[in-house]
Structure formats: structure tokens, C-alpha cells
Amino acid sequence: MAKSRIKQKILQRAGLLLIHPIITVLIWTLRVRVINQDSLEVVLKNNTNYVLAFWHGTMLLPWHKHKASNFSALVSQSKDGEILSTLLRKWKYKVVRGSSNVGGKEALGLMIEEINNGKCLAITPDGPTGPSHKMKAGAVVAAKKANVPLVLLGVYYHDKYILKSWDKFEIPKFFSKVSLLYSSPIFIDRELDFEGTSNIISKCETELNNLQELAKDKC
């Protein structure tokens, strides 16, 4: 039993060491088309940080796209989250651990604190356990309470592997075409009540799913 655990730890450690260079090489080969990035430029020119949201299953390229760009990232406290945290720290993210399932209220407070300290925030709003492409409250509430815009990002990989996970996690194949489609900034009234905020969450979910389809058409 002890030998089995040691072997498992060695394999996990090897995986953590190898995942960064493998993903870096993979992403370097991708043919990426970025659409409506001007909306981000407008926000940044106004010296405003923002919340960026993209679906969990498409997250590989968005995380890399915004590396070393003054971002904090919300990552779950699961074992899978530990792997992602290791990767994101290599990409110069400030990692905040928590989710709607574990440490949710504490994580929301930390997210708002990061934004108030001048960080942008990246979040997968259907994570860490789904349902896939169903938006939870975190991204909208964080943007609302911190009084910063929310930007949604649709992602489409033309050639990809799709894993048998809850989010149907997508891994682009080498040299695949990719489309990244940004929404215009979404500004959320800080005075909105619960019902109004819930309506915004529903509208953002619909818009992000629409962005996914539009990104497919642009690829």
C-alpha cells in the first residue's frame, strides 16, 4: 500500500512538471483569431479593471491568453483545482481558492478584495461541478459589488478532443484553428435587488452561450 501511494505521488508530481511545457507547446501551434478585443482595450484605457468569464470546458486557451496581465483567478479547492493552480501560478496569476460549493462566501469576499486592489478577475462561472454552461452568481455579483464591468468570452476550437467529464472539457488539437470572441463590457447597477441581479445572471448566461455559437461561426 505504501509503495502504491509513493508511486501515485511520483506520477502526480511528474504530471505537474510536464503539463506546463506540453500545454505551452500546444498553444504555440494554435491558429487563433481574436474578435472584439477592442472592447477590452477601451476598458483598460479607462484604467478600469474588470471581471472576465468563460465556460469551464473551454478554459485552456483563455487562461493562457491572459497570463501575466494583472489577473487573479478563482480556482476550486478540489484536487483538480490544485493542478490548475500550479499551472496558473506559472502564468503569473494570483490564485484565489474557493467555489460556490466550498468556501463560497469567503471566496466572494476575496474576489472583491482582489478587484478593489486593482486586479482583474478571471472566473469559470459554471465551475467547479456544473451544470455545464449554466451561470452561477459569482462573476455577476463580484462585478456588481466591486463596481467594475463584466466581459464574457466565447471560445471555439475547430479541431479538438472532448473529454468525458461533466464539462465535456475541450483540448484543442495541435495546429487547430481557434476563435476567441469577447462581449462588450457589461455594467451592473450596484443598487440592483436580488430579482434584478438574478435577471442579469440569466441574461449573461444566454449571451455567453450565444458567444460560443458566434465564435464557432467565426472559426
N, C-alpha and C positions, 0 to 999 in steps of 0.2 A: 504493500500500500504506500509506504514511504517513498519507494523508488518511483512508483507511478506518479505521485504528486510532484516529485522533483522533476521528472521528465515533462510533465504538463507545464510547470513553471518555466522550464528552459524553452519549450516550444512557444509559450506566450511571450517570453522575453525576445526570442528571435523574431517573432511576428511583429512586435512593436518596433524593432530595429529596422526591419525590412520594408514595412509598409510605407514609410515616408519616401525613400528613394524610388520605389516602384510606382507610387502614385505620381510623383514628380515627373518621371519619365513619361508615364501615360498621358498626363495633362499637356506636356510639352508637344505631343504629337497631334493633339486635337485641333480641328479647324473651327475656330469659334467666331460666331457672328454676334455682336452685341448691338442691341436695338434700344433706343430711347435712353441711352446713358446720359444724355443732356440733362434729363430731369435730376440726376444726382449732382451734376456739375452746378446747377442752379442752387441747390440746397447748400452745397459746400461753399460756393462763392458768397453766400449769405452768412457764412460762419456758423451754420446750424448743423448739429449732429442729428442723427435720425435712427429709426428702427428699421431693419431690413428683414423681411420674412420670405421664406421659400420652403417648399414641401420637403419633408424628411427624406422621402425616397429619391429626390433629385439633388441632394445636398453636396455631393462631392465637388463639383466644379465651383458652385457659389462660394463655398468656404475658401477654396484656393484663390478665387478671383479677388477676394477682399483681404487677403493676407497682408500683414504689415501696413494696415490702413486705419489704425486707431480704433480697432474694433474690440469689443468684448463679446463673448459668445455664451449663450445659455446651453448647458450640456447636462443631461440626466446623470443621476448618481448611480446608474447601473454599471455592470462590468463593461458593456459595450461603450458606455459613456466614458469610461476610463481610457479606452483605446482612442476614441475620438479626441479626448482632452489632450492626450500625448501628442497627437498629430497637430492639433490647433496651436498648442504652445510652440511647436517648431515653426509654425507660420505666424508667430508673434501676436496671437490673440491673448487677451486677458480672459481666462475661463471662469465662468460663474456656474457652480454646480447646483442643480435643483430642477424640479419639474412640477407639473400640476399634480403628480401622484405623490412625490416625496419632496418635502421641503418647499412646497409651492409658495406659501405666503412669504417665507424667508427669501426665496429666490426672487420674487417680485420686488421686494424691498431692495435687494442687492442690484437688480437690473436698473431700477430707478436711480439708485445711488451712482452706478456707473455712468448713466446718461448725464446726471447732474454734474459729474466730474469731467464732462467733456468727451466721453466715449460715445461712439456709435455702437449699436447693439444688433447682433445677428441672432435670429431665432428660427427654429423649425416649428411652426405653430400647431402641427398635428402630432408632434412627438411628445413623449418617447414611445408611446404604445398605441397611438391611433385613437380612433379610426383614421385611416389614410384619407388625406385631402379634406379633413373636417377641422376647421379652425377653432382652436381653444382661445381663451380670453387673453393670454399673456401678452402677445405682441400689441394688441389694440390698447389694453389697459396701461401697459408701460408707456406707450407713446402718449396716451391721454394724460396720465398723471405727471409725466415729465415735460409735457407741452412741446413735443417735437414731432415732426412728420413721420408717417409710416410709409415705407416704399415696399412694394411687392415685386417679387422676381419669379417669372415663369421660365422654366428650363426644359429644353428638349434635346435629347441625344438621338441622333439618327440611327446609329448602329450601337447596340448595347446588349449587355447581359441583364436579365431581370431575375433577382433572387426570390426564393420562396419564403419571404419574410412578410410581416404584417404590412409593411410599407411598400412591398414589391421593389426593394432597393435596386436602383439602376447604376450599373457600372458601364461607362462608355467603352467601346472597343477602340483599340489603337487606330488613330487617324480618322476617327469618326467626325462628321460634321455636328456642330452644336449651335443651338440658338439660345441666347440669354435675352429676355425681354423684360425691361423694367416698367413699372407703372409710373404715372405721375405721382408726386408726393400727395399723401392723404393727410389732411389736417383734421384733428379730432377735438371738438369743443370740450374743454376741461369741466364744464358745468353739466355735461350730459348725465341724465339719470340712468338707472340700471337698464330700463327698457330701451332707451336711446342707444346706449353702449352696445347692448345685445344686437340691435338692428345693424349697427356699424360692423360688428363682428361677422354677421351673416352676409352683409354686402361685400366685405373684404374676402370672405371665403369664395363667393361667387366670382369676384374679379380675379382672384389668384387662379382659380380653375380655368377661367376664360383666357388668362395669360398663357397658361400651359398649352391650350389649343392653338392660340395665335403663334406661339413660339414654334409649334410643330409646322404650321403653315409657312413660317419664315425660313425653315431649315433647308 
